[in-house]
Amino acid sequence: MLAIIGGTGLTQLSTLEIVRREVARTPYGEPSGALTFGTLSKKPVVFLARHGYGHTIPPHQVNYRANIWALKQAKVSAIVSVASVGGIRADFSPGALVIPDQIIDYTWGRKSTFFDGGDQPVRHIDFTRPYDEALRQRLLGAAANAGEPVFDGGVYATTQGPRLETAAEINRFERDGADLVGMTGMPEAALARELELPYAAINVVVNCAAGRASSEQGIHFGDIEVVLQEAMVRVHNILEHICKA
Ligand code: HPA
């Protein structure tokens, strides 16, 4: 069973036929909300709204460990994350969909591992390729079948938030090699790897990153809303096709 973690703009999956909701308990506390079990294109899926169903949990307060643990407990086979981002690379303009292939983590102070010492042996996961390549290919295939153009690959910079970046920070991220910037990619991806759950993402570019192109003078949330709504229709289409395949 596939899990979908929806971010800003995807607090519910309108095409999901809901079977039941389950409030999961984990050793790490409560997930962002109840797990919603249902079917998409007649296949079982479970959906979780990363920021809560009322979109009240900011990126640095999301209980990433509880979310990933709850999905593991629900015996999901893989996780697709949907997350909105700012575009740093010039061709990652608002409305673009990207299936990223790398991550740089600039977050701090988040609970970012299940291997937290105590009576557990020290463990270091391999994270050379942070996204599961087979799942990435499934997403690319689903996008092709859905007739939705997506970019294959991109380096996702994860910032702490909840504020947006300064123009100088974006310049720095670009010098570091980042193409996209968001606030939730980490530790989510690493936690999934720790529990050996294949994880990949669909990133929706909703704005040019701070100081770039249309964001030269600032980032306006009114514009983001419009882009997000249009892009989510395309994301739904891809998700339906990944379930069909
Ligand atoms: N920066 C960080 N996170 C984001 C952005 C951004 O510009 N847009 C959407 N999520």
Residues whose N, C-alpha, C, O or C-beta is under 5 A from the ligand:
A	BS01	HPA	S84 V85 G86 V181 G182 M183 C208 A209 A210
